[in-house]
Structures are given as C-alpha cells and as structure tokens.
Amino acid sequence: MAIQNVKNTPKSTTKSTQKTEVSYEQIAKLAHELYLQRGGCDGRDVEDWLQAERILKARQKQN
C-alpha cells in the first residue's frame, strides 16, 4: 500500500465548496457590525462571530 503525501495532492475545487467558504475578514467585519448593532456591549464576541459565520454561509448558499 502506497502512502500519499498530502501536501502534494492536488486539491479539487468544486462550486459547492467555493460557495460555502467565507473569509476571516468577512466574518470579522460582520461580527463587528453585529456588535455595534447590539450597542457595543462586551462579552458576546464568540456569539457575534458564530452568528456572522452562519449569516455569511447562508448568503453564499443562496447565490
């Protein structure tokens, strides 16, 4: 059985994979906007981040 080097394996990019990928910057920007919409109250940064990620992924799926 041959062991394949993962680093040298070509990555296939399908439309479905590309559609659901969002960048760190996109998530950070939207999470900050959500933070501001809540009045800038601290302590919910993780919730804002996860909500931003869900929103952006949902938008990507719609396109």
ROMAR-378843 format. One record per atom (N, C-alpha, C): residue in three letters; residue number from 0; x, y, z; atom name. Coordinates in nm, 2 decimals. Layout:
residues N
+------+------+--------+--------+--------+-------+
! nuti ! voza !     px !     py !     pz ! torse !
+------+------+--------+--------+--------+-------+
!  Ala !  NUM !      X !      Y !      Z !    CA !
...
+------+------+--------+--------+--------+-------+
END
This chain:
residues 63
+------+------+--------+--------+--------+-------+
! nuti ! voza !     px !     py !     pz ! torse !
+------+------+--------+--------+--------+-------+
!  Met !    0 !   0.08 !  -0.12 !   0.00 !     N !
!  Met !    0 !   0.00 !   0.00 !   0.00 !    CA !
!  Met !    0 !   0.09 !   0.12 !   0.00 !     C !
!  Ala !    1 !   0.07 !   0.22 !  -0.09 !     N !
!  Ala !    1 !   0.15 !   0.34 !  -0.10 !    CA !
!  Ala !    1 !   0.09 !   0.45 !  -0.01 !     C !
!  Ile !    2 !   0.18 !   0.52 !   0.05 !     N !
!  Ile !    2 !   0.13 !   0.63 !   0.13 !    CA !
!  Ile !    2 !   0.15 !   0.76 !   0.05 !     C !
!  Gln !    3 !   0.04 !   0.83 !   0.04 !     N !
!  Gln !    3 !   0.04 !   0.95 !  -0.05 !    CA !
!  Gln !    3 !   0.07 !   1.07 !   0.04 !     C !
!  Asn !    4 !   0.16 !   1.16 !  -0.02 !     N !
!  Asn !    4 !   0.19 !   1.28 !   0.05 !    CA !
!  Asn !    4 !   0.08 !   1.38 !   0.04 !     C !
!  Val !    5 !   0.02 !   1.42 !   0.15 !     N !
!  Val !    5 !  -0.10 !   1.51 !   0.14 !    CA !
!  Val !    5 !  -0.07 !   1.64 !   0.09 !     C !
!  Lys !    6 !   0.05 !   1.69 !   0.12 !     N !
!  Lys !    6 !   0.09 !   1.83 !   0.08 !    CA !
!  Lys !    6 !   0.10 !   1.84 !  -0.08 !     C !
!  Asn !    7 !   0.13 !   1.73 !  -0.14 !     N !
!  Asn !    7 !   0.15 !   1.73 !  -0.29 !    CA !
!  Asn !    7 !   0.02 !   1.69 !  -0.36 !     C !
!  Thr !    8 !  -0.08 !   1.66 !  -0.29 !     N !
!  Thr !    8 !  -0.21 !   1.61 !  -0.35 !    CA !
!  Thr !    8 !  -0.28 !   1.73 !  -0.40 !     C !
!  Pro !    9 !  -0.32 !   1.73 !  -0.53 !     N !
!  Pro !    9 !  -0.39 !   1.85 !  -0.59 !    CA !
!  Pro !    9 !  -0.53 !   1.86 !  -0.52 !     C !
!  Lys !   10 !  -0.57 !   1.98 !  -0.49 !     N !
!  Lys !   10 !  -0.70 !   2.00 !  -0.42 !    CA !
!  Lys !   10 !  -0.80 !   2.03 !  -0.53 !     C !
!  Ser !   11 !  -0.91 !   1.96 !  -0.53 !     N !
!  Ser !   11 !  -1.02 !   1.99 !  -0.62 !    CA !
!  Ser !   11 !  -1.10 !   2.10 !  -0.56 !     C !
!  Thr !   12 !  -1.14 !   2.19 !  -0.65 !     N !
!  Thr !   12 !  -1.23 !   2.30 !  -0.60 !    CA !
!  Thr !   12 !  -1.36 !   2.28 !  -0.68 !     C !
!  Thr !   13 !  -1.46 !   2.25 !  -0.60 !     N !
!  Thr !   13 !  -1.59 !   2.24 !  -0.66 !    CA !
!  Thr !   13 !  -1.67 !   2.37 !  -0.63 !     C !
!  Lys !   14 !  -1.78 !   2.39 !  -0.71 !     N !
!  Lys !   14 !  -1.86 !   2.50 !  -0.69 !    CA !
!  Lys !   14 !  -1.92 !   2.50 !  -0.55 !     C !
!  Ser !   15 !  -1.97 !   2.38 !  -0.50 !     N !
!  Ser !   15 !  -2.03 !   2.38 !  -0.37 !    CA !
!  Ser !   15 !  -1.93 !   2.41 !  -0.26 !     C !
!  Thr !   16 !  -1.80 !   2.38 !  -0.27 !     N !
!  Thr !   16 !  -1.70 !   2.41 !  -0.17 !    CA !
!  Thr !   16 !  -1.68 !   2.56 !  -0.18 !     C !
!  Gln !   17 !  -1.66 !   2.62 !  -0.30 !     N !
!  Gln !   17 !  -1.63 !   2.76 !  -0.31 !    CA !
!  Gln !   17 !  -1.75 !   2.84 !  -0.26 !     C !
!  Lys !   18 !  -1.87 !   2.80 !  -0.27 !     N !
!  Lys !   18 !  -1.98 !   2.88 !  -0.23 !    CA !
!  Lys !   18 !  -1.99 !   2.89 !  -0.08 !     C !
!  Thr !   19 !  -1.95 !   2.79 !  -0.01 !     N !
!  Thr !   19 !  -1.97 !   2.79 !   0.14 !    CA !
!  Thr !   19 !  -1.85 !   2.85 !   0.21 !     C !
!  Glu !   20 !  -1.74 !   2.88 !   0.14 !     N !
!  Glu !   20 !  -1.63 !   2.94 !   0.21 !    CA !
!  Glu !   20 !  -1.64 !   3.09 !   0.22 !     C !
!  Val !   21 !  -1.62 !   3.13 !   0.34 !     N !
!  Val !   21 !  -1.61 !   3.28 !   0.37 !    CA !
!  Val !   21 !  -1.48 !   3.31 !   0.44 !     C !
!  Ser !   22 !  -1.44 !   3.43 !   0.41 !     N !
!  Ser !   22 !  -1.30 !   3.47 !   0.46 !    CA !
!  Ser !   22 !  -1.31 !   3.52 !   0.61 !     C !
!  Tyr !   23 !  -1.20 !   3.51 !   0.67 !     N !
!  Tyr !   23 !  -1.18 !   3.56 !   0.81 !    CA !
!  Tyr !   23 !  -1.22 !   3.71 !   0.81 !     C !
!  Glu !   24 !  -1.18 !   3.78 !   0.71 !     N !
!  Glu !   24 !  -1.21 !   3.93 !   0.71 !    CA !
!  Glu !   24 !  -1.36 !   3.95 !   0.70 !     C !
!  Gln !   25 !  -1.43 !   3.88 !   0.62 !     N !
!  Gln !   25 !  -1.57 !   3.89 !   0.60 !    CA !
!  Gln !   25 !  -1.65 !   3.87 !   0.73 !     C !
!  Ile !   26 !  -1.60 !   3.76 !   0.80 !     N !
!  Ile !   26 !  -1.67 !   3.72 !   0.93 !    CA !
!  Ile !   26 !  -1.64 !   3.83 !   1.03 !     C !
!  Ala !   27 !  -1.51 !   3.88 !   1.04 !     N !
!  Ala !   27 !  -1.48 !   3.98 !   1.14 !    CA !
!  Ala !   27 !  -1.55 !   4.11 !   1.12 !     C !
!  Lys !   28 !  -1.57 !   4.15 !   0.99 !     N !
!  Lys !   28 !  -1.64 !   4.27 !   0.96 !    CA !
!  Lys !   28 !  -1.79 !   4.26 !   1.00 !     C !
!  Leu !   29 !  -1.85 !   4.15 !   0.97 !     N !
!  Leu !   29 !  -1.99 !   4.13 !   1.00 !    CA !
!  Leu !   29 !  -2.01 !   4.12 !   1.15 !     C !
!  Ala !   30 !  -1.92 !   4.05 !   1.22 !     N !
!  Ala !   30 !  -1.93 !   4.03 !   1.36 !    CA !
!  Ala !   30 !  -1.92 !   4.16 !   1.43 !     C !
!  His !   31 !  -1.83 !   4.25 !   1.38 !     N !
!  His !   31 !  -1.82 !   4.39 !   1.44 !    CA !
!  His !   31 !  -1.95 !   4.47 !   1.42 !     C !
!  Glu !   32 !  -2.01 !   4.45 !   1.30 !     N !
!  Glu !   32 !  -2.13 !   4.52 !   1.27 !    CA !
!  Glu !   32 !  -2.24 !   4.47 !   1.37 !     C !
!  Leu !   33 !  -2.25 !   4.34 !   1.39 !     N !
!  Leu !   33 !  -2.34 !   4.29 !   1.49 !    CA !
!  Leu !   33 !  -2.32 !   4.34 !   1.63 !     C !
!  Tyr !   34 !  -2.19 !   4.35 !   1.67 !     N !
!  Tyr !   34 !  -2.15 !   4.41 !   1.80 !    CA !
!  Tyr !   34 !  -2.21 !   4.55 !   1.81 !     C !
!  Leu !   35 !  -2.19 !   4.63 !   1.70 !     N !
!  Leu !   35 !  -2.23 !   4.77 !   1.71 !    CA !
!  Leu !   35 !  -2.38 !   4.78 !   1.71 !     C !
!  Gln !   36 !  -2.45 !   4.69 !   1.64 !     N !
!  Gln !   36 !  -2.60 !   4.69 !   1.64 !    CA !
!  Gln !   36 !  -2.65 !   4.66 !   1.78 !     C !
!  Arg !   37 !  -2.58 !   4.58 !   1.86 !     N !
!  Arg !   37 !  -2.62 !   4.55 !   1.99 !    CA !
!  Arg !   37 !  -2.59 !   4.66 !   2.09 !     C !
!  Gly !   38 !  -2.53 !   4.77 !   2.04 !     N !
!  Gly !   38 !  -2.50 !   4.88 !   2.13 !    CA !
!  Gly !   38 !  -2.36 !   4.87 !   2.18 !     C !
!  Gly !   39 !  -2.27 !   4.79 !   2.12 !     N !
!  Gly !   39 !  -2.13 !   4.78 !   2.16 !    CA !
!  Gly !   39 !  -2.11 !   4.72 !   2.30 !     C !
!  Cys !   40 !  -2.21 !   4.63 !   2.34 !     N !
!  Cys !   40 !  -2.19 !   4.57 !   2.47 !    CA !
!  Cys !   40 !  -2.09 !   4.45 !   2.46 !     C !
!  Asp !   41 !  -2.00 !   4.45 !   2.55 !     N !
!  Asp !   41 !  -1.89 !   4.35 !   2.55 !    CA !
!  Asp !   41 !  -1.94 !   4.21 !   2.60 !     C !
!  Gly !   42 !  -1.87 !   4.11 !   2.58 !     N !
!  Gly !   42 !  -1.89 !   3.98 !   2.64 !    CA !
!  Gly !   42 !  -1.97 !   3.88 !   2.55 !     C !
!  Arg !   43 !  -2.00 !   3.92 !   2.43 !     N !
!  Arg !   43 !  -2.07 !   3.83 !   2.34 !    CA !
!  Arg !   43 !  -1.99 !   3.81 !   2.20 !     C !
!  Asp !   44 !  -1.86 !   3.83 !   2.21 !     N !
!  Asp !   44 !  -1.78 !   3.82 !   2.09 !    CA !
!  Asp !   44 !  -1.79 !   3.69 !   2.02 !     C !
!  Val !   45 !  -1.79 !   3.58 !   2.09 !     N !
!  Val !   45 !  -1.80 !   3.45 !   2.03 !    CA !
!  Val !   45 !  -1.94 !   3.43 !   1.96 !     C !
!  Glu !   46 !  -2.04 !   3.47 !   2.03 !     N !
!  Glu !   46 !  -2.18 !   3.46 !   1.97 !    CA !
!  Glu !   46 !  -2.19 !   3.55 !   1.84 !     C !
!  Asp !   47 !  -2.13 !   3.67 !   1.85 !     N !
!  Asp !   47 !  -2.13 !   3.75 !   1.73 !    CA !
!  Asp !   47 !  -2.06 !   3.69 !   1.61 !     C !
!  Trp !   48 !  -1.94 !   3.63 !   1.64 !     N !
!  Trp !   48 !  -1.86 !   3.56 !   1.54 !    CA !
!  Trp !   48 !  -1.94 !   3.45 !   1.48 !     C !
!  Leu !   49 !  -2.00 !   3.36 !   1.56 !     N !
!  Leu !   49 !  -2.07 !   3.25 !   1.51 !    CA !
!  Leu !   49 !  -2.19 !   3.29 !   1.43 !     C !
!  Gln !   50 !  -2.26 !   3.39 !   1.48 !     N !
!  Gln !   50 !  -2.38 !   3.44 !   1.40 !    CA !
!  Gln !   50 !  -2.33 !   3.50 !   1.27 !     C !
!  Ala !   51 !  -2.23 !   3.57 !   1.27 !     N !
!  Ala !   51 !  -2.18 !   3.63 !   1.14 !    CA !
!  Ala !   51 !  -2.14 !   3.52 !   1.04 !     C !
!  Glu !   52 !  -2.08 !   3.41 !   1.10 !     N !
!  Glu !   52 !  -2.04 !   3.30 !   1.01 !    CA !
!  Glu !   52 !  -2.16 !   3.23 !   0.95 !     C !
!  Arg !   53 !  -2.26 !   3.21 !   1.03 !     N !
!  Arg !   53 !  -2.39 !   3.15 !   0.99 !    CA !
!  Arg !   53 !  -2.45 !   3.23 !   0.88 !     C !
!  Ile !   54 !  -2.46 !   3.37 !   0.90 !     N !
!  Ile !   54 !  -2.53 !   3.46 !   0.81 !    CA !
!  Ile !   54 !  -2.45 !   3.45 !   0.67 !     C !
!  Leu !   55 !  -2.32 !   3.46 !   0.68 !     N !
!  Leu !   55 !  -2.24 !   3.47 !   0.55 !    CA !
!  Leu !   55 !  -2.25 !   3.34 !   0.48 !     C !
!  Lys !   56 !  -2.25 !   3.22 !   0.55 !     N !
!  Lys !   56 !  -2.26 !   3.09 !   0.48 !    CA !
!  Lys !   56 !  -2.40 !   3.08 !   0.42 !     C !
!  Ala !   57 !  -2.50 !   3.13 !   0.48 !     N !
!  Ala !   57 !  -2.64 !   3.12 !   0.43 !    CA !
!  Ala !   57 !  -2.65 !   3.21 !   0.30 !     C !
!  Arg !   58 !  -2.59 !   3.32 !   0.31 !     N !
!  Arg !   58 !  -2.59 !   3.41 !   0.19 !    CA !
!  Arg !   58 !  -2.51 !   3.34 !   0.07 !     C !
!  Gln !   59 !  -2.40 !   3.28 !   0.10 !     N !
!  Gln !   59 !  -2.33 !   3.21 !  -0.01 !    CA !
!  Gln !   59 !  -2.41 !   3.10 !  -0.07 !     C !
!  Lys !   60 !  -2.48 !   3.02 !   0.01 !     N !
!  Lys !   60 !  -2.57 !   2.92 !  -0.04 !    CA !
!  Lys !   60 !  -2.68 !   2.97 !  -0.13 !     C !
!  Gln !   61 !  -2.73 !   3.09 !  -0.10 !     N !
!  Gln !   61 !  -2.84 !   3.14 !  -0.18 !    CA !
!  Gln !   61 !  -2.79 !   3.18 !  -0.32 !     C !
!  Asn !   62 !  -2.66 !   3.21 !  -0.33 !     N !
!  Asn !   62 !  -2.60 !   3.26 !  -0.46 !    CA !
!  Asn !   62 !  -2.57 !   3.14 !  -0.54 !     C !
+------+------+--------+--------+--------+-------+
END
